[in-house]
Amino acid sequence: MTDTPAPEEFNDRQNEVLASALRLVVEGGEKALTTAALARAANCSKESLYKWFGDRDGLLAAIVAHLASKVRVPGERGGRLSAEEFRDRLVSFAEDLLTVLAGDTSLALNRLAISHASREGAPLGRLLLERGRERIATRARVLLEAGRRQGHIACDDTTDAYRTLYGLIVRDAHNRWLLGEAPEVAEPDFSARARCAIDQFLTLHPSDGAGHTKEPART
């Protein structure tokens, strides 16, 4: 498989093509995602597709990375974060995560990966883990480490803290959505659920009142 650029390295035209690829997967499943079909849907040449994304695995990796990039994880821009700014960043992350996981494209990709999990040479599940979930987790742990270092949360291991955070945000909702249940939200977004999850997380990892530089435990 060819190396796939990071999502921030895709240009506007490439992102448009990836959006078309996602629509093909939602409408027709993985079999509908051929270079010929994508070239027609995105109004581009097959040569451009091979140049940008390489082989089929490269295209799938790019699609997953493009989807994962929609989960924003604001960093430490501007230096030290206030407690309110740190909480706001966590809430934004939680809202984006729920919105992406509940979306038709994410659900279609995950259902395909599950259906192909027992087959040899079926890379989609691995790509969803490596290019999707792990990339999101890595960026989120950077934010949690900033909060730990600046005294906004107390934790010895940001990996464990992230697992707790993910569990509080997602709960069993993703499994239910994968099985066909519609997202239960009274609002057009997940803001209330996100705020509740972050409040619970901050209660479990209360501020120690001062920044510190203790190294987190290694796993």
Protein Blocks (a to p, Z undefined) as FASTA:
>chain_A
ZZdddfklpcfklmmmmmmmmmmmmmnojmlmcfklmmmmnopafklmmmmnopmklmmm
mmmmmmmmmmccddfehiaadfklmmmmmmmmmmmmmmmmmpmklmmmmmmmmmmmmpgh
iaklmmmmmmmmmmmmmmmmmmmmmmmmnopaccfblklmmmmmmmmmnmmmmmmmmnop
acddfbfbfklmmmmmmmmmmmmmccehiacfbdcddZZ
